[in-house]
Amino acid sequence: YACCCGDTWASEVGPLSPATPRLITTMRPVRRGTNGGVTMLGLAASVAVLTVLFEWRHNAGTGGIRG
């Protein structure tokens, strides 16, 4: 489920980026909405939510964040 969540966040937050999206395979600029187009903002949003989900799952049942 984390993969789906990360993709959703990237798809929702990425278009808010002022930067031009780039095609993930060639890194050439593409129009907004093109399949395979990525922005650093969308990537950062995806990584952020995946980190939160990993920490939440990793710490489930431990009574809190491990030190």
All heavy atoms as a GROMACS GRO file, in nm:
protein
  486
    1TYR      N    1   0.080  -0.119   0.000
    1TYR     CA    2   0.000   0.000   0.000
    1TYR      C    3   0.085   0.127   0.000
    1TYR      O    4   0.042   0.230  -0.047
    1TYR     CB    5  -0.093   0.001   0.119
    1TYR     CG    6  -0.194  -0.112   0.114
    1TYR    CD1    7  -0.188  -0.217   0.205
    1TYR    CD2    8  -0.292  -0.115   0.016
    1TYR    CE1    9  -0.279  -0.320   0.200
    1TYR    CE2   10  -0.384  -0.218   0.010
    1TYR     CZ   11  -0.377  -0.320   0.103
    1TYR     OH   12  -0.467  -0.421   0.098
    2ALA      N   13   0.206   0.119   0.054
    2ALA     CA   14   0.292   0.237   0.059
    2ALA      C   15   0.327   0.285  -0.081
    2ALA      O   16   0.335   0.406  -0.105
    2ALA     CB   17   0.419   0.204   0.138
    3CYS      N   18   0.346   0.193  -0.173
    3CYS     CA   19   0.379   0.230  -0.310
    3CYS      C   20   0.265   0.309  -0.373
    3CYS      O   21   0.287   0.412  -0.437
    3CYS     CB   22   0.408   0.105  -0.392
    3CYS     SG   23   0.454   0.139  -0.562
    4CYS      N   24   0.143   0.263  -0.352
    4CYS     CA   25   0.026   0.332  -0.406
    4CYS      C   26   0.011   0.470  -0.343
    4CYS      O   27  -0.020   0.568  -0.411
    4CYS     CB   28  -0.100   0.251  -0.380
    4CYS     SG   29  -0.102   0.093  -0.463
    5CYS      N   30   0.036   0.477  -0.213
    5CYS     CA   31   0.025   0.604  -0.142
    5CYS      C   32   0.131   0.703  -0.193
    5CYS      O   33   0.102   0.820  -0.217
    5CYS     CB   34   0.040   0.582   0.007
    5CYS     SG   35   0.003   0.727   0.106
    6GLY      N   36   0.253   0.654  -0.212
    6GLY     CA   37   0.359   0.740  -0.263
    6GLY      C   38   0.328   0.791  -0.402
    6GLY      O   39   0.349   0.908  -0.434
    7ASP      N   40   0.273   0.704  -0.487
    7ASP     CA   41   0.236   0.744  -0.622
    7ASP      C   42   0.125   0.849  -0.619
    7ASP      O   43   0.128   0.947  -0.695
    7ASP     CB   44   0.191   0.622  -0.702
    7ASP     CG   45   0.152   0.659  -0.844
    7ASP    OD1   46   0.240   0.710  -0.916
    7ASP    OD2   47   0.035   0.639  -0.880
    8THR      N   48   0.028   0.832  -0.531
    8THR     CA   49  -0.081   0.928  -0.519
    8THR      C   50  -0.029   1.065  -0.475
    8THR      O   51  -0.066   1.167  -0.533
    8THR     CB   52  -0.188   0.878  -0.420
    8THR    OG1   53  -0.241   0.756  -0.470
    8THR    CG2   54  -0.298   0.980  -0.401
    9TRP      N   55   0.057   1.067  -0.375
    9TRP     CA   56   0.113   1.194  -0.328
    9TRP      C   57   0.194   1.262  -0.438
    9TRP      O   58   0.185   1.382  -0.458
    9TRP     CB   59   0.196   1.173  -0.203
    9TRP     CG   60   0.112   1.172  -0.079
    9TRP    CD1   61   0.020   1.079  -0.044
    9TRP    CD2   62   0.111   1.271   0.023
    9TRP    NE1   63  -0.037   1.112   0.076
    9TRP    CE2   64   0.017   1.230   0.119
    9TRP    CE3   65   0.182   1.388   0.044
    9TRP    CZ2   66  -0.008   1.304   0.233
    9TRP    CZ3   67   0.156   1.461   0.157
    9TRP    CH2   68   0.062   1.420   0.250
   10ALA      N   69   0.275   1.185  -0.509
   10ALA     CA   70   0.354   1.242  -0.618
   10ALA      C   71   0.263   1.299  -0.727
   10ALA      O   72   0.288   1.407  -0.781
   10ALA     CB   73   0.447   1.137  -0.677
   11SER      N   74   0.154   1.228  -0.756
   11SER     CA   75   0.060   1.274  -0.860
   11SER      C   76  -0.018   1.397  -0.819
   11SER      O   77  -0.057   1.478  -0.903
   11SER     CB   78  -0.038   1.162  -0.894
   11SER     OG   79   0.030   1.052  -0.946
   12GLU      N   80  -0.045   1.411  -0.690
   12GLU     CA   81  -0.121   1.525  -0.642
   12GLU      C   82  -0.034   1.648  -0.614
   12GLU      O   83  -0.075   1.760  -0.638
   12GLU     CB   84  -0.198   1.488  -0.514
   12GLU     CG   85  -0.304   1.382  -0.535
   12GLU     CD   86  -0.416   1.428  -0.628
   12GLU    OE1   87  -0.451   1.548  -0.625
   12GLU    OE2   88  -0.466   1.345  -0.704
   13VAL      N   89   0.086   1.626  -0.562
   13VAL     CA   90   0.173   1.737  -0.524
   13VAL      C   91   0.262   1.780  -0.641
   13VAL      O   92   0.291   1.898  -0.658
   13VAL     CB   93   0.258   1.700  -0.401
   13VAL    CG1   94   0.356   1.809  -0.367
   13VAL    CG2   95   0.166   1.674  -0.282
   14GLY      N   96   0.307   1.685  -0.721
   14GLY     CA   97   0.396   1.715  -0.832
   14GLY      C   98   0.349   1.826  -0.925
   14GLY      O   99   0.427   1.913  -0.961
   15PRO      N  100   0.221   1.827  -0.964
   15PRO     CA  101   0.174   1.932  -1.054
   15PRO      C  102   0.180   2.073  -0.993
   15PRO      O  103   0.171   2.172  -1.066
   15PRO     CB  104   0.028   1.893  -1.082
   15PRO     CG  105   0.027   1.745  -1.067
   15PRO     CD  106   0.122   1.718  -0.952
   16LEU      N  107   0.196   2.083  -0.863
   16LEU     CA  108   0.207   2.215  -0.799
   16LEU      C  109   0.347   2.275  -0.817
   16LEU      O  110   0.369   2.391  -0.787
   16LEU     CB  111   0.176   2.203  -0.649
   16LEU     CG  112   0.038   2.149  -0.614
   16LEU    CD1  113   0.024   2.135  -0.463
   16LEU    CD2  114  -0.071   2.239  -0.670
   17SER      N  115   0.440   2.195  -0.866
   17SER     CA  116   0.578   2.240  -0.885
   17SER      C  117   0.587   2.343  -0.997
   17SER      O  118   0.526   2.325  -1.103
   17SER     CB  119   0.668   2.121  -0.919
   17SER     OG  120   0.798   2.166  -0.948
   18PRO      N  121   0.663   2.450  -0.976
   18PRO     CA  122   0.682   2.547  -1.084
   18PRO      C  123   0.778   2.496  -1.192
   18PRO      O  124   0.783   2.549  -1.301
   18PRO     CB  125   0.742   2.668  -1.012
   18PRO     CG  126   0.808   2.614  -0.891
   18PRO     CD  127   0.726   2.493  -0.852
   19ALA      N  128   0.853   2.389  -1.160
   19ALA     CA  129   0.949   2.334  -1.255
   19ALA      C  130   0.879   2.256  -1.366
   19ALA      O  131   0.770   2.203  -1.348
   19ALA     CB  132   1.047   2.242  -1.183
   20THR      N  133   0.944   2.249  -1.481
   20THR     CA  134   0.893   2.170  -1.593
   20THR      C  135   0.914   2.022  -1.565
   20THR      O  136   1.024   1.982  -1.529
   20THR     CB  137   0.968   2.207  -1.723
   20THR    OG1  138   0.950   2.346  -1.747
   20THR    CG2  139   0.917   2.128  -1.841
   21PRO      N  140   0.810   1.942  -1.580
   21PRO     CA  141   0.827   1.797  -1.559
   21PRO      C  142   0.924   1.739  -1.661
   21PRO      O  143   0.938   1.791  -1.773
   21PRO     CB  144   0.687   1.740  -1.582
   21PRO     CG  145   0.595   1.855  -1.577
   21PRO     CD  146   0.673   1.975  -1.614
   22ARG      N  147   0.991   1.634  -1.621
   22ARG     CA  148   1.085   1.565  -1.709
   22ARG      C  149   1.045   1.419  -1.720
   22ARG      O  150   0.997   1.360  -1.625
   22ARG     CB  151   1.226   1.578  -1.655
   22ARG     CG  152   1.268   1.722  -1.644
   22ARG     CD  153   1.416   1.737  -1.655
   22ARG     NE  154   1.451   1.877  -1.670
   22ARG     CZ  155   1.495   1.930  -1.783
   22ARG    NH1  156   1.506   1.856  -1.890
   22ARG    NH2  157   1.527   2.057  -1.788
   23LEU      N  158   1.066   1.364  -1.839
   23LEU     CA  159   1.034   1.224  -1.863
   23LEU      C  160   1.133   1.138  -1.785
   23LEU      O  161   1.254   1.159  -1.793
   23LEU     CB  162   1.043   1.193  -2.012
   23LEU     CG  163   0.984   1.060  -2.057
   23LEU    CD1  164   0.834   1.054  -2.024
   23LEU    CD2  165   1.004   1.043  -2.206
   24ILE      N  166   1.082   1.044  -1.709
   24ILE     CA  167   1.168   0.968  -1.618
   24ILE      C  168   1.271   0.882  -1.692
   24ILE      O  169   1.379   0.856  -1.640
   24ILE     CB  170   1.083   0.881  -1.522
   24ILE    CG1  171   1.171   0.831  -1.409
   24ILE    CG2  172   1.017   0.767  -1.596
   24ILE    CD1  173   1.102   0.808  -1.281
   25THR      N  174   1.244   0.844  -1.815
   25THR     CA  175   1.336   0.758  -1.888
   25THR      C  176   1.447   0.834  -1.959
   25THR      O  177   1.558   0.783  -1.971
   25THR     CB  178   1.260   0.673  -1.991
   25THR    OG1  179   1.186   0.761  -2.076
   25THR    CG2  180   1.167   0.575  -1.923
   26THR      N  181   1.419   0.956  -2.006
   26THR     CA  182   1.519   1.031  -2.084
   26THR      C  183   1.558   1.164  -2.020
   26THR      O  184   1.652   1.227  -2.065
   26THR     CB  185   1.466   1.060  -2.225
   26THR    OG1  186   1.351   1.144  -2.215
   26THR    CG2  187   1.432   0.932  -2.300
   27MET      N  188   1.482   1.206  -1.919
   27MET     CA  189   1.499   1.335  -1.852
   27MET      C  190   1.477   1.455  -1.945
   27MET      O  191   1.518   1.566  -1.916
   27MET     CB  192   1.637   1.345  -1.785
   27MET     CG  193   1.655   1.241  -1.674
   27MET     SD  194   1.516   1.235  -1.557
   27MET     CE  195   1.543   1.381  -1.465
   28ARG      N  196   1.410   1.433  -2.056
   28ARG     CA  197   1.375   1.544  -2.145
   28ARG      C  198   1.250   1.612  -2.092
   28ARG      O  199   1.161   1.547  -2.037
   28ARG     CB  200   1.348   1.493  -2.286
   28ARG     CG  201   1.472   1.443  -2.353
   28ARG     CD  202   1.444   1.405  -2.496
   28ARG     NE  203   1.568   1.361  -2.559
   28ARG     CZ  204   1.572   1.289  -2.667
   28ARG    NH1  205   1.460   1.252  -2.726
   28ARG    NH2  206   1.688   1.254  -2.719
   29PRO      N  207   1.240   1.745  -2.109
   29PRO     CA  208   1.120   1.816  -2.064
   29PRO      C  209   0.995   1.767  -2.137
   29PRO      O  210   1.001   1.737  -2.257
   29PRO     CB  211   1.149   1.962  -2.100
   29PRO     CG  212   1.296   1.971  -2.118
   29PRO     CD  213   1.340   1.836  -2.165
   30VAL      N  214   0.885   1.757  -2.063
   30VAL     CA  215   0.757   1.716  -2.121
   30VAL      C  216   0.646   1.808  -2.069
   30VAL      O  217   0.664   1.881  -1.972
   30VAL     CB  218   0.722   1.569  -2.086
   30VAL    CG1  219   0.820   1.474  -2.153
   30VAL    CG2  220   0.718   1.546  -1.937
   31ARG      N  221   0.532   1.802  -2.135
   31ARG     CA  222   0.418   1.881  -2.090
   31ARG      C  223   0.360   1.822  -1.962
   31ARG      O  224   0.369   1.702  -1.938
   31ARG     CB  225   0.307   1.882  -2.197
   31ARG     CG  226   0.345   1.956  -2.322
   31ARG     CD  227   0.231   1.963  -2.420
   31ARG     NE  228   0.166   1.833  -2.433
   31ARG     CZ  229   0.042   1.817  -2.473
   31ARG    NH1  230  -0.033   1.920  -2.503
   31ARG    NH2  231  -0.011   1.696  -2.482
   32ARG      N  232   0.301   1.908  -1.880
   32ARG     CA  233   0.234   1.862  -1.758
   32ARG      C  234   0.125   1.762  -1.795
   32ARG      O  235   0.056   1.778  -1.894
   32ARG     CB  236   0.172   1.979  -1.684
   32ARG     CG  237   0.275   2.071  -1.626
   32ARG     CD  238   0.211   2.178  -1.539
   32ARG     NE  239   0.310   2.274  -1.496
   32ARG     CZ  240   0.396   2.254  -1.397
   32ARG    NH1  241   0.393   2.141  -1.332
   32ARG    NH2  242   0.484   2.346  -1.365
   33GLY      N  243   0.115   1.657  -1.715
   33GLY     CA  244   0.014   1.555  -1.739
   33GLY      C  245   0.060   1.440  -1.827
   33GLY      O  246  -0.012   1.343  -1.844
   34THR      N  247   0.183   1.450  -1.880
   34THR     CA  248   0.236   1.342  -1.962
   34THR      C  249   0.271   1.222  -1.874
   34THR      O  250   0.332   1.238  -1.768
   34THR     CB  251   0.364   1.388  -2.036
   34THR    OG1  252   0.331   1.501  -2.118
   34THR    CG2  253   0.422   1.277  -2.122
   35ASN      N  254   0.231   1.103  -1.918
   35ASN     CA  255   0.267   0.982  -1.843
   35ASN      C  256   0.418   0.970  -1.835
   35ASN      O  257   0.487   0.983  -1.936
   35ASN     CB  258   0.209   0.857  -1.909
   35ASN     CG  259   0.060   0.846  -1.889
   35ASN    OD1  260   0.004   0.907  -1.799
   35ASN    ND2  261  -0.004   0.769  -1.974
   36GLY      N  262   0.469   0.945  -1.715
   36GLY     CA  263   0.612   0.931  -1.695
   36GLY      C  264   0.682   1.060  -1.663
   36GLY      O  265   0.802   1.062  -1.638
   37GLY      N  266   0.609   1.171  -1.660
   37GLY     CA  267   0.667   1.300  -1.625
   37GLY      C  268   0.683   1.312  -1.474
   37GLY      O  269   0.592   1.277  -1.399
   38VAL      N  270   0.800   1.356  -1.429
   38VAL     CA  271   0.826   1.369  -1.286
   38VAL      C  272   0.883   1.508  -1.255
   38VAL      O  273   0.944   1.571  -1.340
   38VAL     CB  274   0.924   1.261  -1.235
   38VAL    CG1  275   0.864   1.123  -1.250
   38VAL    CG2  276   1.057   1.269  -1.306
   39THR      N  277   0.861   1.552  -1.132
   39THR     CA  278   0.922   1.674  -1.081
   39THR      C  279   0.988   1.641  -0.948
   39THR      O  280   0.952   1.543  -0.882
   39THR     CB  281   0.818   1.786  -1.059
   39THR    OG1  282   0.724   1.743  -0.960
   39THR    CG2  283   0.746   1.822  -1.187
   40MET      N  284   1.083   1.723  -0.909
   40MET     CA  285   1.150   1.701  -0.781
   40MET      C  286   1.052   1.717  -0.665
   40MET      O  287   1.062   1.646  -0.565
   40MET     CB  288   1.268   1.796  -0.765
   40MET     CG  289   1.386   1.760  -0.853
   40MET     SD  290   1.446   1.592  -0.829
   40MET     CE  291   1.514   1.603  -0.666
   41LEU      N  292   0.956   1.809  -0.678
   41LEU     CA  293   0.857   1.827  -0.572
   41LEU      C  294   0.772   1.702  -0.554
   41LEU      O  295   0.746   1.658  -0.443
   41LEU     CB  296   0.769   1.949  -0.601
   41LEU     CG  297   0.667   1.985  -0.495
   41LEU    CD1  298   0.735   2.019  -0.363
   41LEU    CD2  299   0.580   2.102  -0.542
   42GLY      N  300   0.727   1.645  -0.665
   42GLY     CA  301   0.649   1.521  -0.657
   42GLY      C  302   0.730   1.406  -0.601
   42GLY      O  303   0.680   1.328  -0.519
   43LEU      N  304   0.855   1.396  -0.641
   43LEU     CA  305   0.942   1.292  -0.588
   43LEU      C  306   0.963   1.310  -0.438
   43LEU      O  307   0.957   1.215  -0.361
   43LEU     CB  308   1.076   1.293  -0.661
   43LEU     CG  309   1.179   1.190  -0.615
   43LEU    CD1  310   1.127   1.049  -0.637
   43LEU    CD2  311   1.310   1.212  -0.688
   44ALA      N  312   0.986   1.434  -0.396
   44ALA     CA  313   1.006   1.462  -0.254
   44ALA      C  314   0.881   1.428  -0.173
   44ALA      O  315   0.890   1.373  -0.063
   44ALA     CB  316   1.043   1.608  -0.233
   45ALA      N  317   0.763   1.460  -0.226
   45ALA     CA  318   0.638   1.427  -0.157
   45ALA      C  319   0.623   1.276  -0.143
   45ALA      O  320   0.583   1.226  -0.037
   45ALA     CB  321   0.519   1.485  -0.233
   46SER      N  322   0.656   1.203  -0.247
   46SER     CA  323   0.647   1.057  -0.243
   46SER      C  324   0.742   0.999  -0.139
   46SER      O  325   0.703   0.913  -0.059
   46SER     CB  326   0.680   1.001  -0.382
   46SER     OG  327   0.673   0.862  -0.382
   47VAL      N  328   0.866   1.045  -0.138
   47VAL     CA  329   0.964   0.996  -0.042
   47VAL      C  330   0.922   1.031   0.101
   47VAL      O  331   0.936   0.950   0.192
   47VAL     CB  332   1.105   1.051  -0.074
   47VAL    CG1  333   1.202   1.022   0.038
   47VAL    CG2  334   1.155   0.993  -0.205
   48ALA      N  335   0.868   1.151   0.119
   48ALA     CA  336   0.826   1.194   0.253
   48ALA      C  337   0.715   1.104   0.308
   48ALA      O  338   0.723   1.058   0.422
   48ALA     CB  339   0.779   1.339   0.250
   49VAL      N  340   0.614   1.077   0.228
   49VAL     CA  341   0.504   0.994   0.277
   49VAL      C  342   0.549   0.849   0.297
   49VAL      O  343   0.507   0.782   0.391
   49VAL     CB  344   0.379   1.003   0.187
   49VAL    CG1  345   0.396   0.928   0.057
   49VAL    CG2  346   0.256   0.954   0.261
   50LEU      N  347   0.638   0.801   0.212
   50LEU     CA  348   0.689   0.665   0.231
   50LEU      C  349   0.772   0.655   0.358
   50LEU      O  350   0.766   0.554   0.429
   50LEU     CB  351   0.772   0.623   0.110
   50LEU     CG  352   0.693   0.603  -0.019
   50LEU    CD1  353   0.787   0.574  -0.135
   50LEU    CD2  354   0.590   0.493  -0.005
   51THR      N  355   0.848   0.760   0.390
   51THR     CA  356   0.925   0.761   0.514
   51THR      C  357   0.833   0.759   0.635
   51THR      O  358   0.857   0.685   0.731
   51THR     CB  359   1.017   0.885   0.518
   51THR    OG1  360   1.104   0.881   0.405
   51THR    CG2  361   1.098   0.891   0.645
   52VAL      N  362   0.729   0.839   0.631
   52VAL     CA  363   0.632   0.841   0.742
   52VAL      C  364   0.566   0.705   0.758
   52VAL      O  365   0.555   0.653   0.870
   52VAL     CB  366   0.526   0.952   0.720
   52VAL    CG1  367   0.410   0.938   0.817
   52VAL    CG2  368   0.590   1.089   0.731
   53LEU      N  369   0.525   0.644   0.648
   53LEU     CA  370   0.460   0.513   0.657
   53LEU      C  371   0.557   0.406   0.706
   53LEU      O  372   0.520   0.320   0.786
   53LEU     CB  373   0.404   0.472   0.521
   53LEU     CG  374   0.281   0.549   0.476
   53LEU    CD1  375   0.242   0.509   0.335
   53LEU    CD2  376   0.165   0.529   0.572
   54PHE      N  377   0.681   0.413   0.662
   54PHE     CA  378   0.780   0.316   0.708
   54PHE      C  379   0.802   0.330   0.858
   54PHE      O  380   0.803   0.231   0.931
   54PHE     CB  381   0.913   0.334   0.635
   54PHE     CG  382   1.022   0.249   0.694
   54PHE    CD1  383   1.029   0.114   0.662
   54PHE    CD2  384   1.115   0.301   0.781
   54PHE    CE1  385   1.129   0.034   0.716
   54PHE    CE2  386   1.214   0.223   0.836
   54PHE     CZ  387   1.221   0.088   0.803
   55GLU      N  388   0.819   0.452   0.906
   55GLU     CA  389   0.841   0.474   1.049
   55GLU      C  390   0.720   0.429   1.130
   55GLU      O  391   0.734   0.368   1.235
   55GLU     CB  392   0.872   0.621   1.077
   55GLU     CG  393   1.010   0.662   1.035
   55GLU     CD  394   1.120   0.589   1.111
   55GLU    OE1  395   1.101   0.558   1.231
   55GLU    OE2  396   1.224   0.561   1.050
   56TRP      N  397   0.601   0.460   1.080
   56TRP     CA  398   0.478   0.421   1.151
   56TRP      C  399   0.470   0.268   1.160
   56TRP      O  400   0.444   0.212   1.266
   56TRP     CB  401   0.357   0.477   1.078
   56TRP     CG  402   0.228   0.425   1.131
   56TRP    CD1  403   0.170   0.457   1.250
   56TRP    CD2  404   0.142   0.329   1.069
   56TRP    NE1  405   0.052   0.387   1.263
   56TRP    CE2  406   0.033   0.309   1.154
   56TRP    CE3  407   0.148   0.260   0.948
   56TRP    CZ2  408  -0.069   0.221   1.122
   56TRP    CZ3  409   0.045   0.173   0.917
   56TRP    CH2  410  -0.061   0.156   1.004
   57ARG      N  411   0.497   0.200   1.049
   57ARG     CA  412   0.488   0.054   1.048
   57ARG      C  413   0.602  -0.009   1.129
   57ARG      O  414   0.582  -0.106   1.200
   57ARG     CB  415   0.491   0.002   0.903
   57ARG     CG  416   0.482  -0.147   0.893
   57ARG     CD  417   0.348  -0.197   0.950
   57ARG     NE  418   0.346  -0.342   0.947
   57ARG     CZ  419   0.348  -0.417   1.057
   57ARG    NH1  420   0.351  -0.362   1.175
   57ARG    NH2  421   0.344  -0.547   1.046
   58HIS      N  422   0.719   0.048   1.116
   58HIS     CA  423   0.836  -0.005   1.187
   58HIS      C  424   0.819   0.006   1.338
   58HIS      O  425   0.865  -0.080   1.412
   58HIS     CB  426   0.961   0.072   1.142
   58HIS     CG  427   1.087   0.022   1.203
   58HIS    ND1  428   1.142  -0.100   1.171
   58HIS    CD2  429   1.170   0.076   1.297
   58HIS    CE1  430   1.252  -0.118   1.240
   58HIS    NE2  431   1.272  -0.013   1.316
   59ASN      N  432   0.751   0.110   1.382
   59ASN     CA  433   0.733   0.134   1.524
   59ASN      C  434   0.600   0.083   1.578
   59ASN      O  435   0.571   0.100   1.696
   59ASN     CB  436   0.748   0.283   1.556
   59ASN     CG  437   0.888   0.331   1.529
   59ASN    OD1  438   0.984   0.270   1.572
   59ASN    ND2  439   0.900   0.438   1.454
   60ALA      N  440   0.520   0.023   1.494
   60ALA     CA  441   0.389  -0.029   1.539
   60ALA      C  442   0.410  -0.132   1.649
   60ALA      O  443   0.488  -0.226   1.635
   60ALA     CB  444   0.314  -0.089   1.422
   61GLY      N  445   0.345  -0.112   1.758
   61GLY     CA  446   0.351  -0.208   1.866
   61GLY      C  447   0.469  -0.189   1.960
   61GLY      O  448   0.486  -0.266   2.054
   62THR      N  449   0.551  -0.087   1.936
   62THR     CA  450   0.667  -0.067   2.023
   62THR      C  451   0.642   0.041   2.128
   62THR      O  452   0.726   0.065   2.212
   62THR     CB  453   0.792  -0.026   1.942
   62THR    OG1  454   0.766   0.102   1.881
   62THR    CG2  455   0.825  -0.130   1.839
   63GLY      N  456   0.527   0.105   2.120
   63GLY     CA  457   0.496   0.209   2.217
   63GLY      C  458   0.557   0.344   2.184
   63GLY      O  459   0.554   0.435   2.263
   64GLY      N  460   0.614   0.358   2.066
   64GLY     CA  461   0.672   0.487   2.028
   64GLY      C  462   0.791   0.471   1.937
   64GLY      O  463   0.829   0.360   1.900
   65ILE      N  464   0.851   0.581   1.906
   65ILE     CA  465   0.966   0.582   1.816
   65ILE      C  466   1.087   0.526   1.889
   65ILE      O  467   1.116   0.562   2.003
   65ILE     CB  468   0.993   0.725   1.766
   65ILE    CG1  469   0.876   0.769   1.679
   65ILE    CG2  470   1.124   0.732   1.687
   65ILE    CD1  471   0.885   0.910   1.628
   66ARG      N  472   1.157   0.440   1.821
   66ARG     CA  473   1.277   0.379   1.879
   66ARG      C  474   1.392   0.477   1.873
   66ARG      O  475   1.407   0.550   1.777
   66ARG     CB  476   1.316   0.253   1.803
   66ARG     CG  477   1.209   0.147   1.815
   66ARG     CD  478   1.247   0.026   1.732
   66ARG     NE  479   1.134  -0.066   1.733
   66ARG     CZ  480   1.130  -0.176   1.662
   66ARG    NH1  481   1.232  -0.208   1.585
   66ARG    NH2  482   1.026  -0.255   1.667
   67GLY      N  483   1.476   0.475   1.976
   67GLY     CA  484   1.587   0.570   1.982
   67GLY      C  485   1.715   0.520   1.931
   67GLY      O  486   1.760   0.428   1.895
   0.00000   0.00000   0.00000
